[in-house]
Amino acid sequence: MRVPSFEEFESHAKVDGFDEVLIRTWPPDAIAETHCHPFTLRALVVAGEMWLVVGDYSRHLRRGDAFALDRDVAHSERYGHEGATYWVARSN
């Protein structure tokens, strides 16, 4: 699977109305307990692996997998033994 460059990801996100694009890197075995964000997001995992939990649904994400969350959606995250990096576009 071809993963776009960061510049391509950022360009497409801005065309789609996202106003902020960031690179997020998480350390090995990190856990982000249940929380919400005051923004809508779209993200692409580019290294490592993570598990995203929304309600009773858990999704295992690896390089090339995308995910999205609406504003104020409660979720938790767990990162693999190598940590993870993803690019995230936010609409504030």
Phi and psi restraints in degrees (range 20) as a CNS / XPLOR table:
assign (resid 1 and name C) (resid 2 and name N)
       (resid 2 and name CA) (resid 2 and name C) 1.0 -80.4 20.0 2
assign (resid 2 and name N) (resid 2 and name CA)
       (resid 2 and name C) (resid 3 and name N) 1.0 126.6 20.0 2
assign (resid 2 and name C) (resid 3 and name N)
       (resid 3 and name CA) (resid 3 and name C) 1.0 -99.8 20.0 2
assign (resid 3 and name N) (resid 3 and name CA)
       (resid 3 and name C) (resid 4 and name N) 1.0 128.5 20.0 2
assign (resid 3 and name C) (resid 4 and name N)
       (resid 4 and name CA) (resid 4 and name C) 1.0 -65.2 20.0 2
assign (resid 4 and name N) (resid 4 and name CA)
       (resid 4 and name C) (resid 5 and name N) 1.0 164.1 20.0 2
assign (resid 4 and name C) (resid 5 and name N)
       (resid 5 and name CA) (resid 5 and name C) 1.0 -72.5 20.0 2
assign (resid 5 and name N) (resid 5 and name CA)
       (resid 5 and name C) (resid 6 and name N) 1.0 163.7 20.0 2
assign (resid 5 and name C) (resid 6 and name N)
       (resid 6 and name CA) (resid 6 and name C) 1.0 -59.6 20.0 2
assign (resid 6 and name N) (resid 6 and name CA)
       (resid 6 and name C) (resid 7 and name N) 1.0 -39.8 20.0 2
assign (resid 6 and name C) (resid 7 and name N)
       (resid 7 and name CA) (resid 7 and name C) 1.0 -61.8 20.0 2
assign (resid 7 and name N) (resid 7 and name CA)
       (resid 7 and name C) (resid 8 and name N) 1.0 -40.2 20.0 2
assign (resid 7 and name C) (resid 8 and name N)
       (resid 8 and name CA) (resid 8 and name C) 1.0 -65.9 20.0 2
assign (resid 8 and name N) (resid 8 and name CA)
       (resid 8 and name C) (resid 9 and name N) 1.0 -45.1 20.0 2
assign (resid 8 and name C) (resid 9 and name N)
       (resid 9 and name CA) (resid 9 and name C) 1.0 -58.3 20.0 2
assign (resid 9 and name N) (resid 9 and name CA)
       (resid 9 and name C) (resid 10 and name N) 1.0 -47.4 20.0 2
assign (resid 9 and name C) (resid 10 and name N)
       (resid 10 and name CA) (resid 10 and name C) 1.0 -62.8 20.0 2
assign (resid 10 and name N) (resid 10 and name CA)
       (resid 10 and name C) (resid 11 and name N) 1.0 -44.4 20.0 2
assign (resid 10 and name C) (resid 11 and name N)
       (resid 11 and name CA) (resid 11 and name C) 1.0 -61.0 20.0 2
assign (resid 11 and name N) (resid 11 and name CA)
       (resid 11 and name C) (resid 12 and name N) 1.0 -46.9 20.0 2
assign (resid 11 and name C) (resid 12 and name N)
       (resid 12 and name CA) (resid 12 and name C) 1.0 -63.9 20.0 2
assign (resid 12 and name N) (resid 12 and name CA)
       (resid 12 and name C) (resid 13 and name N) 1.0 -40.9 20.0 2
assign (resid 12 and name C) (resid 13 and name N)
       (resid 13 and name CA) (resid 13 and name C) 1.0 -62.4 20.0 2
assign (resid 13 and name N) (resid 13 and name CA)
       (resid 13 and name C) (resid 14 and name N) 1.0 -43.0 20.0 2
assign (resid 13 and name C) (resid 14 and name N)
       (resid 14 and name CA) (resid 14 and name C) 1.0 -67.8 20.0 2
assign (resid 14 and name N) (resid 14 and name CA)
       (resid 14 and name C) (resid 15 and name N) 1.0 -37.1 20.0 2
assign (resid 14 and name C) (resid 15 and name N)
       (resid 15 and name CA) (resid 15 and name C) 1.0 -62.1 20.0 2
assign (resid 15 and name N) (resid 15 and name CA)
       (resid 15 and name C) (resid 16 and name N) 1.0 -35.7 20.0 2
assign (resid 15 and name C) (resid 16 and name N)
       (resid 16 and name CA) (resid 16 and name C) 1.0 -81.2 20.0 2
assign (resid 16 and name N) (resid 16 and name CA)
       (resid 16 and name C) (resid 17 and name N) 1.0 3.1 20.0 2
assign (resid 16 and name C) (resid 17 and name N)
       (resid 17 and name CA) (resid 17 and name C) 1.0 99.6 20.0 2
assign (resid 17 and name N) (resid 17 and name CA)
       (resid 17 and name C) (resid 18 and name N) 1.0 2.1 20.0 2
assign (resid 17 and name C) (resid 18 and name N)
       (resid 18 and name CA) (resid 18 and name C) 1.0 -76.8 20.0 2
assign (resid 18 and name N) (resid 18 and name CA)
       (resid 18 and name C) (resid 19 and name N) 1.0 139.3 20.0 2
assign (resid 18 and name C) (resid 19 and name N)
       (resid 19 and name CA) (resid 19 and name C) 1.0 -105.6 20.0 2
assign (resid 19 and name N) (resid 19 and name CA)
       (resid 19 and name C) (resid 20 and name N) 1.0 -3.7 20.0 2
assign (resid 19 and name C) (resid 20 and name N)
       (resid 20 and name CA) (resid 20 and name C) 1.0 -144.9 20.0 2
assign (resid 20 and name N) (resid 20 and name CA)
       (resid 20 and name C) (resid 21 and name N) 1.0 134.3 20.0 2
assign (resid 20 and name C) (resid 21 and name N)
       (resid 21 and name CA) (resid 21 and name C) 1.0 -132.7 20.0 2
assign (resid 21 and name N) (resid 21 and name CA)
       (resid 21 and name C) (resid 22 and name N) 1.0 126.3 20.0 2
assign (resid 21 and name C) (resid 22 and name N)
       (resid 22 and name CA) (resid 22 and name C) 1.0 -130.2 20.0 2
assign (resid 22 and name N) (resid 22 and name CA)
       (resid 22 and name C) (resid 23 and name N) 1.0 159.8 20.0 2
assign (resid 22 and name C) (resid 23 and name N)
       (resid 23 and name CA) (resid 23 and name C) 1.0 -104.8 20.0 2
assign (resid 23 and name N) (resid 23 and name CA)
       (resid 23 and name C) (resid 24 and name N) 1.0 123.5 20.0 2
assign (resid 23 and name C) (resid 24 and name N)
       (resid 24 and name CA) (resid 24 and name C) 1.0 -114.8 20.0 2
assign (resid 24 and name N) (resid 24 and name CA)
       (resid 24 and name C) (resid 25 and name N) 1.0 127.7 20.0 2
assign (resid 24 and name C) (resid 25 and name N)
       (resid 25 and name CA) (resid 25 and name C) 1.0 -122.1 20.0 2
assign (resid 25 and name N) (resid 25 and name CA)
       (resid 25 and name C) (resid 26 and name N) 1.0 129.9 20.0 2
assign (resid 25 and name C) (resid 26 and name N)
       (resid 26 and name CA) (resid 26 and name C) 1.0 -115.0 20.0 2
assign (resid 26 and name N) (resid 26 and name CA)
       (resid 26 and name C) (resid 27 and name N) 1.0 140.2 20.0 2
assign (resid 26 and name C) (resid 27 and name N)
       (resid 27 and name CA) (resid 27 and name C) 1.0 -73.2 20.0 2
assign (resid 27 and name N) (resid 27 and name CA)
       (resid 27 and name C) (resid 28 and name N) 1.0 164.3 20.0 2
assign (resid 27 and name C) (resid 28 and name N)
       (resid 28 and name CA) (resid 28 and name C) 1.0 -53.8 20.0 2
assign (resid 28 and name N) (resid 28 and name CA)
       (resid 28 and name C) (resid 29 and name N) 1.0 137.7 20.0 2
assign (resid 28 and name C) (resid 29 and name N)
       (resid 29 and name CA) (resid 29 and name C) 1.0 60.3 20.0 2
assign (resid 29 and name N) (resid 29 and name CA)
       (resid 29 and name C) (resid 30 and name N) 1.0 20.0 20.0 2
assign (resid 29 and name C) (resid 30 and name N)
       (resid 30 and name CA) (resid 30 and name C) 1.0 -69.8 20.0 2
assign (resid 30 and name N) (resid 30 and name CA)
       (resid 30 and name C) (resid 31 and name N) 1.0 151.4 20.0 2
assign (resid 30 and name C) (resid 31 and name N)
       (resid 31 and name CA) (resid 31 and name C) 1.0 -130.9 20.0 2
assign (resid 31 and name N) (resid 31 and name CA)
       (resid 31 and name C) (resid 32 and name N) 1.0 129.5 20.0 2
assign (resid 31 and name C) (resid 32 and name N)
       (resid 32 and name CA) (resid 32 and name C) 1.0 -109.8 20.0 2
assign (resid 32 and name N) (resid 32 and name CA)
       (resid 32 and name C) (resid 33 and name N) 1.0 106.2 20.0 2
assign (resid 32 and name C) (resid 33 and name N)
       (resid 33 and name CA) (resid 33 and name C) 1.0 -60.3 20.0 2
assign (resid 33 and name N) (resid 33 and name CA)
       (resid 33 and name C) (resid 34 and name N) 1.0 171.4 20.0 2
assign (resid 33 and name C) (resid 34 and name N)
       (resid 34 and name CA) (resid 34 and name C) 1.0 -54.5 20.0 2
assign (resid 34 and name N) (resid 34 and name CA)
       (resid 34 and name C) (resid 35 and name N) 1.0 129.0 20.0 2
assign (resid 34 and name C) (resid 35 and name N)
       (resid 35 and name CA) (resid 35 and name C) 1.0 -156.4 20.0 2
assign (resid 35 and name N) (resid 35 and name CA)
       (resid 35 and name C) (resid 36 and name N) 1.0 172.6 20.0 2
assign (resid 35 and name C) (resid 36 and name N)
       (resid 36 and name CA) (resid 36 and name C) 1.0 -129.5 20.0 2
assign (resid 36 and name N) (resid 36 and name CA)
       (resid 36 and name C) (resid 37 and name N) 1.0 160.9 20.0 2
assign (resid 36 and name C) (resid 37 and name N)
       (resid 37 and name CA) (resid 37 and name C) 1.0 -120.5 20.0 2
assign (resid 37 and name N) (resid 37 and name CA)
       (resid 37 and name C) (resid 38 and name N) 1.0 144.9 20.0 2
assign (resid 37 and name C) (resid 38 and name N)
       (resid 38 and name CA) (resid 38 and name C) 1.0 -85.6 20.0 2
assign (resid 38 and name N) (resid 38 and name CA)
       (resid 38 and name C) (resid 39 and name N) 1.0 31.2 20.0 2
assign (resid 38 and name C) (resid 39 and name N)
       (resid 39 and name CA) (resid 39 and name C) 1.0 -151.0 20.0 2
assign (resid 39 and name N) (resid 39 and name CA)
       (resid 39 and name C) (resid 40 and name N) 1.0 158.5 20.0 2
assign (resid 39 and name C) (resid 40 and name N)
       (resid 40 and name CA) (resid 40 and name C) 1.0 -87.4 20.0 2
assign (resid 40 and name N) (resid 40 and name CA)
       (resid 40 and name C) (resid 41 and name N) 1.0 145.3 20.0 2
assign (resid 40 and name C) (resid 41 and name N)
       (resid 41 and name CA) (resid 41 and name C) 1.0 -139.4 20.0 2
assign (resid 41 and name N) (resid 41 and name CA)
       (resid 41 and name C) (resid 42 and name N) 1.0 155.8 20.0 2
assign (resid 41 and name C) (resid 42 and name N)
       (resid 42 and name CA) (resid 42 and name C) 1.0 -135.1 20.0 2
assign (resid 42 and name N) (resid 42 and name CA)
       (resid 42 and name C) (resid 43 and name N) 1.0 133.3 20.0 2
assign (resid 42 and name C) (resid 43 and name N)
       (resid 43 and name CA) (resid 43 and name C) 1.0 -138.3 20.0 2
assign (resid 43 and name N) (resid 43 and name CA)
       (resid 43 and name C) (resid 44 and name N) 1.0 159.8 20.0 2
assign (resid 43 and name C) (resid 44 and name N)
       (resid 44 and name CA) (resid 44 and name C) 1.0 -134.9 20.0 2
assign (resid 44 and name N) (resid 44 and name CA)
       (resid 44 and name C) (resid 45 and name N) 1.0 121.4 20.0 2
assign (resid 44 and name C) (resid 45 and name N)
       (resid 45 and name CA) (resid 45 and name C) 1.0 -75.1 20.0 2
assign (resid 45 and name N) (resid 45 and name CA)
       (resid 45 and name C) (resid 46 and name N) 1.0 128.1 20.0 2
assign (resid 45 and name C) (resid 46 and name N)
       (resid 46 and name CA) (resid 46 and name C) 1.0 -117.3 20.0 2
assign (resid 46 and name N) (resid 46 and name CA)
       (resid 46 and name C) (resid 47 and name N) 1.0 -9.6 20.0 2
assign (resid 46 and name C) (resid 47 and name N)
       (resid 47 and name CA) (resid 47 and name C) 1.0 -160.0 20.0 2
assign (resid 47 and name N) (resid 47 and name CA)
       (resid 47 and name C) (resid 48 and name N) 1.0 148.2 20.0 2
assign (resid 47 and name C) (resid 48 and name N)
       (resid 48 and name CA) (resid 48 and name C) 1.0 74.3 20.0 2
assign (resid 48 and name N) (resid 48 and name CA)
       (resid 48 and name C) (resid 49 and name N) 1.0 -155.8 20.0 2
assign (resid 48 and name C) (resid 49 and name N)
       (resid 49 and name CA) (resid 49 and name C) 1.0 -149.6 20.0 2
assign (resid 49 and name N) (resid 49 and name CA)
       (resid 49 and name C) (resid 50 and name N) 1.0 157.8 20.0 2
assign (resid 49 and name C) (resid 50 and name N)
       (resid 50 and name CA) (resid 50 and name C) 1.0 -152.6 20.0 2
assign (resid 50 and name N) (resid 50 and name CA)
       (resid 50 and name C) (resid 51 and name N) 1.0 163.2 20.0 2
assign (resid 50 and name C) (resid 51 and name N)
       (resid 51 and name CA) (resid 51 and name C) 1.0 -121.6 20.0 2
assign (resid 51 and name N) (resid 51 and name CA)
       (resid 51 and name C) (resid 52 and name N) 1.0 127.4 20.0 2
assign (resid 51 and name C) (resid 52 and name N)
       (resid 52 and name CA) (resid 52 and name C) 1.0 -109.2 20.0 2
assign (resid 52 and name N) (resid 52 and name CA)
       (resid 52 and name C) (resid 53 and name N) 1.0 124.8 20.0 2
assign (resid 52 and name C) (resid 53 and name N)
       (resid 53 and name CA) (resid 53 and name C) 1.0 -117.2 20.0 2
assign (resid 53 and name N) (resid 53 and name CA)
       (resid 53 and name C) (resid 54 and name N) 1.0 122.3 20.0 2
assign (resid 53 and name C) (resid 54 and name N)
       (resid 54 and name CA) (resid 54 and name C) 1.0 -125.7 20.0 2
assign (resid 54 and name N) (resid 54 and name CA)
       (resid 54 and name C) (resid 55 and name N) 1.0 113.5 20.0 2
assign (resid 54 and name C) (resid 55 and name N)
       (resid 55 and name CA) (resid 55 and name C) 1.0 62.3 20.0 2
assign (resid 55 and name N) (resid 55 and name CA)
       (resid 55 and name C) (resid 56 and name N) 1.0 -127.5 20.0 2
assign (resid 55 and name C) (resid 56 and name N)
       (resid 56 and name CA) (resid 56 and name C) 1.0 -93.0 20.0 2
assign (resid 56 and name N) (resid 56 and name CA)
       (resid 56 and name C) (resid 57 and name N) 1.0 3.1 20.0 2
assign (resid 56 and name C) (resid 57 and name N)
       (resid 57 and name CA) (resid 57 and name C) 1.0 -101.5 20.0 2
assign (resid 57 and name N) (resid 57 and name CA)
       (resid 57 and name C) (resid 58 and name N) 1.0 124.4 20.0 2
assign (resid 57 and name C) (resid 58 and name N)
       (resid 58 and name CA) (resid 58 and name C) 1.0 -114.9 20.0 2
assign (resid 58 and name N) (resid 58 and name CA)
       (resid 58 and name C) (resid 59 and name N) 1.0 133.9 20.0 2
assign (resid 58 and name C) (resid 59 and name N)
       (resid 59 and name CA) (resid 59 and name C) 1.0 -124.3 20.0 2
assign (resid 59 and name N) (resid 59 and name CA)
       (resid 59 and name C) (resid 60 and name N) 1.0 126.5 20.0 2
assign (resid 59 and name C) (resid 60 and name N)
       (resid 60 and name CA) (resid 60 and name C) 1.0 -89.6 20.0 2
assign (resid 60 and name N) (resid 60 and name CA)
       (resid 60 and name C) (resid 61 and name N) 1.0 121.9 20.0 2
assign (resid 60 and name C) (resid 61 and name N)
       (resid 61 and name CA) (resid 61 and name C) 1.0 -117.9 20.0 2
assign (resid 61 and name N) (resid 61 and name CA)
       (resid 61 and name C) (resid 62 and name N) 1.0 135.6 20.0 2
assign (resid 61 and name C) (resid 62 and name N)
       (resid 62 and name CA) (resid 62 and name C) 1.0 -127.9 20.0 2
assign (resid 62 and name N) (resid 62 and name CA)
       (resid 62 and name C) (resid 63 and name N) 1.0 179.6 20.0 2
assign (resid 62 and name C) (resid 63 and name N)
       (resid 63 and name CA) (resid 63 and name C) 1.0 -48.9 20.0 2
assign (resid 63 and name N) (resid 63 and name CA)
       (resid 63 and name C) (resid 64 and name N) 1.0 128.4 20.0 2
assign (resid 63 and name C) (resid 64 and name N)
       (resid 64 and name CA) (resid 64 and name C) 1.0 94.6 20.0 2
assign (resid 64 and name N) (resid 64 and name CA)
       (resid 64 and name C) (resid 65 and name N) 1.0 -11.5 20.0 2
assign (resid 64 and name C) (resid 65 and name N)
       (resid 65 and name CA) (resid 65 and name C) 1.0 -85.4 20.0 2
assign (resid 65 and name N) (resid 65 and name CA)
       (resid 65 and name C) (resid 66 and name N) 1.0 139.0 20.0 2
assign (resid 65 and name C) (resid 66 and name N)
       (resid 66 and name CA) (resid 66 and name C) 1.0 -110.2 20.0 2
assign (resid 66 and name N) (resid 66 and name CA)
       (resid 66 and name C) (resid 67 and name N) 1.0 155.7 20.0 2
assign (resid 66 and name C) (resid 67 and name N)
       (resid 67 and name CA) (resid 67 and name C) 1.0 -149.2 20.0 2
assign (resid 67 and name N) (resid 67 and name CA)
       (resid 67 and name C) (resid 68 and name N) 1.0 161.3 20.0 2
assign (resid 67 and name C) (resid 68 and name N)
       (resid 68 and name CA) (resid 68 and name C) 1.0 -142.6 20.0 2
assign (resid 68 and name N) (resid 68 and name CA)
       (resid 68 and name C) (resid 69 and name N) 1.0 149.6 20.0 2
assign (resid 68 and name C) (resid 69 and name N)
       (resid 69 and name CA) (resid 69 and name C) 1.0 -139.3 20.0 2
assign (resid 69 and name N) (resid 69 and name CA)
       (resid 69 and name C) (resid 70 and name N) 1.0 139.1 20.0 2
assign (resid 69 and name C) (resid 70 and name N)
       (resid 70 and name CA) (resid 70 and name C) 1.0 -80.4 20.0 2
assign (resid 70 and name N) (resid 70 and name CA)
       (resid 70 and name C) (resid 71 and name N) 1.0 162.4 20.0 2
assign (resid 70 and name C) (resid 71 and name N)
       (resid 71 and name CA) (resid 71 and name C) 1.0 -55.6 20.0 2
assign (resid 71 and name N) (resid 71 and name CA)
       (resid 71 and name C) (resid 72 and name N) 1.0 139.9 20.0 2
assign (resid 71 and name C) (resid 72 and name N)
       (resid 72 and name CA) (resid 72 and name C) 1.0 63.7 20.0 2
assign (resid 72 and name N) (resid 72 and name CA)
       (resid 72 and name C) (resid 73 and name N) 1.0 24.5 20.0 2
assign (resid 72 and name C) (resid 73 and name N)
       (resid 73 and name CA) (resid 73 and name C) 1.0 -90.1 20.0 2
assign (resid 73 and name N) (resid 73 and name CA)
       (resid 73 and name C) (resid 74 and name N) 1.0 120.1 20.0 2
assign (resid 73 and name C) (resid 74 and name N)
       (resid 74 and name CA) (resid 74 and name C) 1.0 -68.6 20.0 2
assign (resid 74 and name N) (resid 74 and name CA)
       (resid 74 and name C) (resid 75 and name N) 1.0 134.5 20.0 2
assign (resid 74 and name C) (resid 75 and name N)
       (resid 75 and name CA) (resid 75 and name C) 1.0 -158.9 20.0 2
assign (resid 75 and name N) (resid 75 and name CA)
       (resid 75 and name C) (resid 76 and name N) 1.0 164.1 20.0 2
assign (resid 75 and name C) (resid 76 and name N)
       (resid 76 and name CA) (resid 76 and name C) 1.0 -131.5 20.0 2
assign (resid 76 and name N) (resid 76 and name CA)
       (resid 76 and name C) (resid 77 and name N) 1.0 163.1 20.0 2
assign (resid 76 and name C) (resid 77 and name N)
       (resid 77 and name CA) (resid 77 and name C) 1.0 -136.8 20.0 2
assign (resid 77 and name N) (resid 77 and name CA)
       (resid 77 and name C) (resid 78 and name N) 1.0 143.3 20.0 2
assign (resid 77 and name C) (resid 78 and name N)
       (resid 78 and name CA) (resid 78 and name C) 1.0 -134.3 20.0 2
assign (resid 78 and name N) (resid 78 and name CA)
       (resid 78 and name C) (resid 79 and name N) 1.0 137.6 20.0 2
assign (resid 78 and name C) (resid 79 and name N)
       (resid 79 and name CA) (resid 79 and name C) 1.0 -111.0 20.0 2
assign (resid 79 and name N) (resid 79 and name CA)
       (resid 79 and name C) (resid 80 and name N) 1.0 149.4 20.0 2
assign (resid 79 and name C) (resid 80 and name N)
       (resid 80 and name CA) (resid 80 and name C) 1.0 -73.0 20.0 2
assign (resid 80 and name N) (resid 80 and name CA)
       (resid 80 and name C) (resid 81 and name N) 1.0 -178.0 20.0 2
assign (resid 80 and name C) (resid 81 and name N)
       (resid 81 and name CA) (resid 81 and name C) 1.0 -64.9 20.0 2
assign (resid 81 and name N) (resid 81 and name CA)
       (resid 81 and name C) (resid 82 and name N) 1.0 -18.8 20.0 2
assign (resid 81 and name C) (resid 82 and name N)
       (resid 82 and name CA) (resid 82 and name C) 1.0 -103.3 20.0 2
assign (resid 82 and name N) (resid 82 and name CA)
       (resid 82 and name C) (resid 83 and name N) 1.0 3.9 20.0 2
assign (resid 82 and name C) (resid 83 and name N)
       (resid 83 and name CA) (resid 83 and name C) 1.0 75.1 20.0 2
assign (resid 83 and name N) (resid 83 and name CA)
       (resid 83 and name C) (resid 84 and name N) 1.0 -162.0 20.0 2
assign (resid 83 and name C) (resid 84 and name N)
       (resid 84 and name CA) (resid 84 and name C) 1.0 -161.0 20.0 2
assign (resid 84 and name N) (resid 84 and name CA)
       (resid 84 and name C) (resid 85 and name N) 1.0 153.0 20.0 2
assign (resid 84 and name C) (resid 85 and name N)
       (resid 85 and name CA) (resid 85 and name C) 1.0 -128.6 20.0 2
assign (resid 85 and name N) (resid 85 and name CA)
       (resid 85 and name C) (resid 86 and name N) 1.0 134.3 20.0 2
assign (resid 85 and name C) (resid 86 and name N)
       (resid 86 and name CA) (resid 86 and name C) 1.0 -139.6 20.0 2
assign (resid 86 and name N) (resid 86 and name CA)
       (resid 86 and name C) (resid 87 and name N) 1.0 154.6 20.0 2
assign (resid 86 and name C) (resid 87 and name N)
       (resid 87 and name CA) (resid 87 and name C) 1.0 -97.4 20.0 2
assign (resid 87 and name N) (resid 87 and name CA)
       (resid 87 and name C) (resid 88 and name N) 1.0 135.8 20.0 2
assign (resid 87 and name C) (resid 88 and name N)
       (resid 88 and name CA) (resid 88 and name C) 1.0 -131.0 20.0 2
assign (resid 88 and name N) (resid 88 and name CA)
       (resid 88 and name C) (resid 89 and name N) 1.0 131.5 20.0 2
assign (resid 88 and name C) (resid 89 and name N)
       (resid 89 and name CA) (resid 89 and name C) 1.0 -104.0 20.0 2
assign (resid 89 and name N) (resid 89 and name CA)
       (resid 89 and name C) (resid 90 and name N) 1.0 131.0 20.0 2
assign (resid 89 and name C) (resid 90 and name N)
       (resid 90 and name CA) (resid 90 and name C) 1.0 -119.1 20.0 2
assign (resid 90 and name N) (resid 90 and name CA)
       (resid 90 and name C) (resid 91 and name N) 1.0 142.9 20.0 2
assign (resid 90 and name C) (resid 91 and name N)
       (resid 91 and name CA) (resid 91 and name C) 1.0 -115.4 20.0 2
assign (resid 91 and name N) (resid 91 and name CA)
       (resid 91 and name C) (resid 92 and name N) 1.0 104.9 20.0 2
